[in-house]
């Protein structure tokens, strides 16, 4: 095998790893948004750690200032989801 072939295989493996890592991150982020965020909205992040609460406050402040319609839609979705669980 030549060095070029080995480098090509290595770079291909790295690309695949990055794609998998990105997919995992997106999956984790969607899980948080769809599962945890609505509960945090309704309970005002009562179960959150200090750092999570700070980040939640930053996120809600930004959304209420810049995208209030989207924030209201998220809150509405959260209320519906928690009503179904009850």
N, CA, C and O atoms as CSV, one atom per row, in Angstrom:
chain,resi,resn,atom,element,x,y,z
A,1,UNK,N,N,0.840,-1.184,0.000
A,1,UNK,CA,C,0.000,0.000,0.000
A,1,UNK,C,C,0.881,1.241,0.000
A,1,UNK,O,O,1.943,1.287,0.620
A,2,UNK,N,N,0.405,2.219,-0.704
A,2,UNK,CA,C,1.150,3.471,-0.731
A,2,UNK,C,C,0.673,4.365,0.402
A,2,UNK,O,O,-0.394,4.160,0.982
A,3,UNK,N,N,1.484,5.350,0.694
A,3,UNK,CA,C,1.120,6.292,1.753
A,3,UNK,C,C,-0.129,7.086,1.385
A,3,UNK,O,O,-0.931,7.424,2.257
A,4,UNK,N,N,-0.297,7.386,0.095
A,4,UNK,CA,C,-1.480,8.138,-0.337
A,4,UNK,C,C,-2.754,7.346,-0.065
A,4,UNK,O,O,-3.766,7.915,0.344
A,5,UNK,N,N,-2.707,6.057,-0.288
A,5,UNK,CA,C,-3.872,5.205,-0.053
A,5,UNK,C,C,-4.205,5.157,1.435
A,5,UNK,O,O,-5.374,5.230,1.814
A,6,UNK,N,N,-3.194,5.036,2.269
A,6,UNK,CA,C,-3.401,4.992,3.723
A,6,UNK,C,C,-3.966,6.324,4.210
A,6,UNK,O,O,-4.878,6.346,5.036
A,7,UNK,N,N,-3.436,7.417,3.709
A,7,UNK,CA,C,-3.942,8.737,4.098
A,7,UNK,C,C,-5.391,8.896,3.646
A,7,UNK,O,O,-6.210,9.450,4.380
A,8,UNK,N,N,-5.712,8.418,2.455
A,8,UNK,CA,C,-7.084,8.502,1.948
A,8,UNK,C,C,-8.037,7.707,2.841
A,8,UNK,O,O,-9.117,8.193,3.177
A,9,UNK,N,N,-7.654,6.513,3.220
A,9,UNK,CA,C,-8.497,5.686,4.100
A,9,UNK,C,C,-8.666,6.371,5.453
A,9,UNK,O,O,-9.770,6.416,5.996
A,10,UNK,N,N,-7.577,6.901,5.995
A,10,UNK,CA,C,-7.639,7.575,7.288
A,10,UNK,C,C,-8.562,8.788,7.217
A,10,UNK,O,O,-9.380,8.989,8.115
A,11,UNK,N,N,-8.445,9.594,6.171
A,11,UNK,CA,C,-9.305,10.773,6.065
A,11,UNK,C,C,-10.764,10.371,5.865
A,11,UNK,O,O,-11.667,11.071,6.324
A,12,UNK,N,N,-11.001,9.259,5.190
A,12,UNK,CA,C,-12.378,8.774,5.024
A,12,UNK,C,C,-12.961,8.343,6.361
A,12,UNK,O,O,-14.124,8.624,6.651
A,13,UNK,N,N,-12.174,7.672,7.165
A,13,UNK,CA,C,-12.626,7.243,8.493
A,13,UNK,C,C,-12.913,8.458,9.365
A,13,UNK,O,O,-13.899,8.478,10.101
A,14,UNK,N,N,-12.063,9.460,9.287
A,14,UNK,CA,C,-12.274,10.682,10.068
A,14,UNK,C,C,-13.570,11.363,9.634
A,14,UNK,O,O,-14.344,11.814,10.478
A,15,UNK,N,N,-13.810,11.442,8.332
A,15,UNK,CA,C,-15.051,12.047,7.832
A,15,UNK,C,C,-16.272,11.286,8.334
A,15,UNK,O,O,-17.253,11.901,8.754
A,16,UNK,N,N,-16.227,9.980,8.296
A,16,UNK,CA,C,-17.348,9.165,8.783
A,16,UNK,C,C,-17.565,9.402,10.273
A,16,UNK,O,O,-18.705,9.523,10.722
A,17,UNK,N,N,-16.487,9.468,11.037
A,17,UNK,CA,C,-16.585,9.720,12.473
A,17,UNK,C,C,-17.231,11.077,12.740
A,17,UNK,O,O,-18.084,11.195,13.619
A,18,UNK,N,N,-16.832,12.092,11.993
A,18,UNK,CA,C,-17.394,13.430,12.177
A,18,UNK,C,C,-18.883,13.430,11.843
A,18,UNK,O,O,-19.679,14.046,12.552
A,19,UNK,N,N,-19.259,12.747,10.775
A,19,UNK,CA,C,-20.675,12.665,10.405
A,19,UNK,C,C,-21.472,11.966,11.499
A,19,UNK,O,O,-22.558,12.423,11.857
A,20,UNK,N,N,-20.951,10.871,12.032
A,20,UNK,CA,C,-21.650,10.156,13.106
A,20,UNK,C,C,-21.758,11.004,14.361
A,20,UNK,O,O,-22.796,11.012,15.024
A,21,UNK,N,N,-20.687,11.719,14.689
A,21,UNK,CA,C,-20.697,12.590,15.857
A,21,UNK,C,C,-21.726,13.704,15.683
A,21,UNK,O,O,-22.458,14.027,16.620
A,22,UNK,N,N,-21.785,14.287,14.497
A,22,UNK,CA,C,-22.759,15.333,14.201
A,22,UNK,C,C,-24.181,14.782,14.325
A,22,UNK,O,O,-25.046,15.422,14.923
A,23,UNK,N,N,-24.422,13.598,13.761
A,23,UNK,CA,C,-25.748,12.983,13.855
A,23,UNK,C,C,-26.134,12.717,15.307
A,23,UNK,O,O,-27.286,12.918,15.691
A,24,UNK,N,N,-25.174,12.266,16.113
A,24,UNK,CA,C,-25.435,12.018,17.532
A,24,UNK,C,C,-25.801,13.320,18.237
A,24,UNK,O,O,-26.736,13.358,19.037
A,25,UNK,N,N,-25.057,14.390,17.937
A,25,UNK,CA,C,-25.323,15.682,18.566
A,25,UNK,C,C,-26.717,16.178,18.205
A,25,UNK,O,O,-27.457,16.644,19.071
A,26,UNK,N,N,-27.080,16.078,16.922
A,26,UNK,CA,C,-28.404,16.513,16.487
A,26,UNK,C,C,-29.489,15.689,17.179
A,26,UNK,O,O,-30.505,16.234,17.610
A,27,UNK,N,N,-29.277,14.393,17.286
A,27,UNK,CA,C,-30.241,13.515,17.951
A,27,UNK,C,C,-30.388,13.912,19.420
A,27,UNK,O,O,-31.506,13.998,19.928
A,28,UNK,N,N,-29.276,14.151,20.097
A,28,UNK,CA,C,-29.297,14.554,21.499
A,28,UNK,C,C,-30.006,15.890,21.658
A,28,UNK,O,O,-30.809,16.067,22.574
A,29,UNK,N,N,-29.710,16.829,20.766
A,29,UNK,CA,C,-30.328,18.147,20.828
A,29,UNK,C,C,-31.835,18.058,20.608
A,29,UNK,O,O,-32.607,18.706,21.314
A,30,UNK,N,N,-32.250,17.262,19.636
A,30,UNK,CA,C,-33.682,17.090,19.388
A,30,UNK,C,C,-34.373,16.417,20.572
A,30,UNK,O,O,-35.501,16.770,20.916
A,31,UNK,N,N,-33.699,15.445,21.198
A,31,UNK,CA,C,-34.267,14.803,22.384
A,31,UNK,C,C,-34.518,15.839,23.466
A,31,UNK,O,O,-35.576,15.842,24.094
A,32,UNK,N,N,-33.536,16.729,23.687
A,32,UNK,CA,C,-33.697,17.764,24.709
A,32,UNK,C,C,-34.850,18.693,24.356
A,32,UNK,O,O,-35.697,18.994,25.197
A,33,UNK,N,N,-34.877,19.145,23.102
A,33,UNK,CA,C,-35.905,20.101,22.701
A,33,UNK,C,C,-37.295,19.485,22.798
A,33,UNK,O,O,-38.230,20.128,23.276
A,34,UNK,N,N,-37.432,18.259,22.354
A,34,UNK,CA,C,-38.758,17.641,22.326
A,34,UNK,C,C,-39.181,17.047,23.661
A,34,UNK,O,O,-40.376,16.948,23.939
A,35,UNK,N,N,-38.220,16.650,24.491
A,35,UNK,CA,C,-38.582,15.965,25.731
A,35,UNK,C,C,-38.388,16.829,26.971
A,35,UNK,O,O,-39.292,16.930,27.800
A,36,UNK,N,N,-37.249,17.439,27.103
A,36,UNK,CA,C,-36.928,18.156,28.343
A,36,UNK,C,C,-37.349,19.621,28.333
A,36,UNK,O,O,-37.813,20.139,29.349
A,37,UNK,N,N,-37.192,20.284,27.208
A,37,UNK,CA,C,-37.464,21.719,27.158
A,37,UNK,C,C,-38.912,22.064,27.498
A,37,UNK,O,O,-39.141,23.000,28.263
A,38,UNK,N,N,-39.906,21.338,26.954
A,38,UNK,CA,C,-41.289,21.677,27.330
A,38,UNK,C,C,-41.547,21.587,28.837
A,38,UNK,O,O,-42.238,22.433,29.406
A,39,UNK,N,N,-40.996,20.573,29.468
A,39,UNK,CA,C,-41.169,20.447,30.919
A,39,UNK,C,C,-40.487,21.599,31.644
A,39,UNK,O,O,-41.025,22.132,32.614
A,40,UNK,N,N,-39.308,21.982,31.177
A,40,UNK,CA,C,-38.595,23.098,31.791
A,40,UNK,C,C,-39.378,24.398,31.628
A,40,UNK,O,O,-39.385,25.237,32.529
A,41,UNK,N,N,-40.034,24.564,30.487
A,41,UNK,CA,C,-40.840,25.768,30.258
A,41,UNK,C,C,-42.004,25.818,31.239
A,41,UNK,O,O,-42.242,26.844,31.876
A,42,UNK,N,N,-42.719,24.723,31.359
A,42,UNK,CA,C,-43.912,24.700,32.208
A,42,UNK,C,C,-43.548,24.828,33.682
A,42,UNK,O,O,-44.230,25.532,34.427
A,43,UNK,N,N,-42.483,24.156,34.112
A,43,UNK,CA,C,-42.102,24.184,35.530
A,43,UNK,C,C,-41.133,25.311,35.864
A,43,UNK,O,O,-40.676,25.427,37.002
A,44,UNK,N,N,-40.820,26.141,34.873
A,44,UNK,CA,C,-39.843,27.222,35.031
A,44,UNK,C,C,-38.498,26.674,35.495
A,44,UNK,O,O,-37.821,27.274,36.330
A,45,UNK,N,N,-38.133,25.546,34.948
A,45,UNK,CA,C,-36.834,24.898,35.172
A,45,UNK,C,C,-36.616,24.548,36.649
A,45,UNK,O,O,-35.504,24.673,37.162
A,46,UNK,N,N,-37.661,24.117,37.314
A,46,UNK,CA,C,-37.590,23.794,38.740
A,46,UNK,C,C,-36.624,22.642,39.033
A,46,UNK,O,O,-35.961,22.647,40.070
A,47,UNK,N,N,-36.537,21.649,38.128
A,47,UNK,CA,C,-35.675,20.487,38.348
A,47,UNK,C,C,-34.262,20.673,37.795
A,47,UNK,O,O,-33.439,19.760,37.868
A,48,UNK,N,N,-33.986,21.841,37.248
A,48,UNK,CA,C,-32.696,22.078,36.589
A,48,UNK,C,C,-31.587,22.336,37.607
A,48,UNK,O,O,-31.833,22.763,38.735
A,49,UNK,N,N,-30.357,22.060,37.169
A,49,UNK,CA,C,-29.198,22.452,37.966
A,49,UNK,C,C,-29.022,23.962,37.828
A,49,UNK,O,O,-29.710,24.604,37.034
A,50,UNK,N,N,-28.107,24.516,38.595
A,50,UNK,CA,C,-27.868,25.962,38.529
A,50,UNK,C,C,-27.456,26.384,37.122
A,50,UNK,O,O,-27.964,27.370,36.588
A,51,UNK,N,N,-26.547,25.645,36.534
A,51,UNK,CA,C,-26.067,25.991,35.191
A,51,UNK,C,C,-27.173,25.826,34.142
A,51,UNK,O,O,-27.319,26.666,33.253
A,52,UNK,N,N,-27.942,24.754,34.246
A,52,UNK,CA,C,-29.054,24.554,33.320
A,52,UNK,C,C,-30.071,25.683,33.455
A,52,UNK,O,O,-30.624,26.158,32.463
A,53,UNK,N,N,-30.307,26.101,34.684
A,53,UNK,CA,C,-31.255,27.183,34.919
A,53,UNK,C,C,-30.764,28.491,34.301
A,53,UNK,O,O,-31.550,29.237,33.717
A,54,UNK,N,N,-29.470,28.766,34.430
A,54,UNK,CA,C,-28.896,29.971,33.820
A,54,UNK,C,C,-29.029,29.926,32.302
A,54,UNK,O,O,-29.415,30.915,31.678
A,55,UNK,N,N,-28.712,28.783,31.713
A,55,UNK,CA,C,-28.834,28.640,30.260
A,55,UNK,C,C,-30.293,28.720,29.818
A,55,UNK,O,O,-30.600,29.306,28.779
A,56,UNK,N,N,-31.178,28.140,30.597
A,56,UNK,CA,C,-32.607,28.213,30.294
A,56,UNK,C,C,-33.079,29.664,30.318
A,56,UNK,O,O,-33.842,30.086,29.449
A,57,UNK,N,N,-32.623,30.429,31.316
A,57,UNK,CA,C,-33.000,31.843,31.399
A,57,UNK,C,C,-32.502,32.622,30.183
A,57,UNK,O,O,-33.226,33.453,29.633
A,58,UNK,N,N,-31.262,32.349,29.764
A,58,UNK,CA,C,-30.724,33.022,28.575
A,58,UNK,C,C,-31.554,32.686,27.340
A,58,UNK,O,O,-31.873,33.558,26.532
A,59,UNK,N,N,-31.897,31.413,27.210
A,59,UNK,CA,C,-32.669,30.961,26.056
A,59,UNK,C,C,-34.062,31.583,26.045
A,59,UNK,O,O,-34.518,32.067,25.009
A,60,UNK,N,N,-34.731,31.573,27.182
A,60,UNK,CA,C,-36.081,32.144,27.225
A,60,UNK,C,C,-36.048,33.657,27.038
A,60,UNK,O,O,-36.933,34.214,26.389
A,61,UNK,N,N,-35.044,34.332,27.596
A,61,UNK,CA,C,-34.924,35.779,27.389
A,61,UNK,C,C,-34.765,36.106,25.912
A,61,UNK,O,O,-35.409,37.019,25.396
A,62,UNK,N,N,-33.899,35.353,25.236
A,62,UNK,CA,C,-33.669,35.621,23.815
A,62,UNK,C,C,-34.945,35.386,23.019
A,62,UNK,O,O,-35.322,36.212,22.187
A,63,UNK,N,N,-35.613,34.262,23.272
A,63,UNK,CA,C,-36.822,33.950,22.510
A,63,UNK,C,C,-37.947,34.940,22.797
A,63,UNK,O,O,-38.664,35.324,21.873
A,64,UNK,N,N,-38.121,35.361,24.031
A,64,UNK,CA,C,-39.203,36.299,24.328
A,64,UNK,C,C,-38.935,37.673,23.730
A,64,UNK,O,O,-39.881,38.402,23.431
A,65,UNK,N,N,-37.672,38.045,23.549
A,65,UNK,CA,C,-37.340,39.343,22.943
A,65,UNK,C,C,-37.351,39.294,21.420
A,65,UNK,O,O,-37.860,40.210,20.774
A,66,UNK,N,N,-36.795,38.233,20.841
A,66,UNK,CA,C,-36.588,38.189,19.392
A,66,UNK,C,C,-37.619,37.362,18.629
A,66,UNK,O,O,-37.921,37.679,17.479
A,67,UNK,N,N,-38.155,36.330,19.226
A,67,UNK,CA,C,-39.100,35.421,18.555
A,67,UNK,C,C,-40.269,35.087,19.490
A,67,UNK,O,O,-40.467,33.921,19.832
A,68,UNK,N,N,-41.042,36.094,19.904
A,68,UNK,CA,C,-42.108,35.808,20.878
A,68,UNK,C,C,-43.176,34.850,20.355
A,68,UNK,O,O,-43.749,34.085,21.129
A,69,UNK,N,N,-43.450,34.883,19.043
A,69,UNK,CA,C,-44.456,33.970,18.491
A,69,UNK,C,C,-43.993,32.523,18.605
A,69,UNK,O,O,-44.765,31.637,18.974
A,70,UNK,N,N,-42.730,32.298,18.285
A,70,UNK,CA,C,-42.188,30.939,18.383
A,70,UNK,C,C,-42.164,30.479,19.840
A,70,UNK,O,O,-42.473,29.325,20.136
A,71,UNK,N,N,-41.798,31.380,20.742
A,71,UNK,CA,C,-41.756,31.013,22.155
A,71,UNK,C,C,-43.155,30.646,22.653
A,71,UNK,O,O,-43.323,29.670,23.385
A,72,UNK,N,N,-44.150,31.427,22.254
A,72,UNK,CA,C,-45.528,31.112,22.654
A,72,UNK,C,C,-45.974,29.777,22.075
A,72,UNK,O,O,-46.711,29.032,22.722
A,73,UNK,N,N,-45.531,29.471,20.857
A,73,UNK,CA,C,-45.861,28.175,20.252
A,73,UNK,C,C,-45.207,27.039,21.037
A,73,UNK,O,O,-45.819,25.992,21.247
A,74,UNK,N,N,-43.968,27.246,21.467
A,74,UNK,CA,C,-43.263,26.230,22.258
A,74,UNK,C,C,-43.977,26.016,23.590
A,74,UNK,O,O,-44.163,24.880,24.025
A,75,UNK,N,N,-44.374,27.108,24.231
A,75,UNK,CA,C,-45.083,26.994,25.512
A,75,UNK,C,C,-46.414,26.269,25.313
A,75,UNK,O,O,-46.786,25.421,26.124
A,76,UNK,N,N,-47.129,26.600,24.241
A,76,UNK,CA,C,-48.390,25.912,23.948
A,76,UNK,C,C,-48.184,24.427,23.720
A,76,UNK,O,O,-48.947,23.600,24.219
A,77,UNK,N,N,-47.137,24.092,22.958
A,77,UNK,CA,C,-46.812,22.685,22.706
A,77,UNK,C,C,-46.461,21.979,24.016
A,77,UNK,O,O,-46.865,20.839,24.246
A,78,UNK,N,N,-45.706,22.670,24.870
A,78,UNK,CA,C,-45.303,22.081,26.147
A,78,UNK,C,C,-46.517,21.793,27.020
A,78,UNK,O,O,-46.610,20.732,27.637
A,79,UNK,N,N,-47.442,22.738,27.068
A,79,UNK,CA,C,-48.646,22.528,27.876
A,79,UNK,C,C,-49.467,21.355,27.362
A,79,UNK,O,O,-49.955,20.545,28.150
A,80,UNK,N,N,-49.621,21.258,26.046
A,80,UNK,CA,C,-50.369,20.135,25.469
A,80,UNK,C,C,-49.695,18.807,25.785
A,80,UNK,O,O,-50.358,17.827,26.126
A,81,UNK,N,N,-48.366,18.785,25.667
A,81,UNK,CA,C,-47.626,17.543,25.917
A,81,UNK,C,C,-47.770,17.105,27.373
A,81,UNK,O,O,-47.986,15.925,27.649
A,82,UNK,N,N,-47.653,18.043,28.292
A,82,UNK,CA,C,-47.771,17.686,29.706
A,82,UNK,C,C,-49.206,17.318,30.082
A,82,UNK,O,O,-49.418,16.506,30.983
A,83,UNK,N,N,-50.180,17.898,29.410
A,83,UNK,CA,C,-51.577,17.519,29.658
A,83,UNK,C,C,-51.813,16.076,29.234
A,83,UNK,O,O,-52.551,15.349,29.899
A,84,UNK,N,N,-51.193,15.655,28.133
A,84,UNK,CA,C,-51.337,14.273,27.667
A,84,UNK,C,C,-50.701,13.292,28.644
A,84,UNK,O,O,-51.209,12.188,28.839
A,85,UNK,N,N,-49.579,13.698,29.264
A,85,UNK,CA,C,-48.901,12.819,30.225
A,85,UNK,C,C,-49.730,12.634,31.491
A,85,UNK,O,O,-49.699,11.569,32.107
A,86,UNK,N,N,-50.467,13.667,31.876
A,86,UNK,CA,C,-51.235,13.619,33.131
A,86,UNK,C,C,-52.423,12.718,33.050
A,86,UNK,O,O,-53.160,12.578,34.025
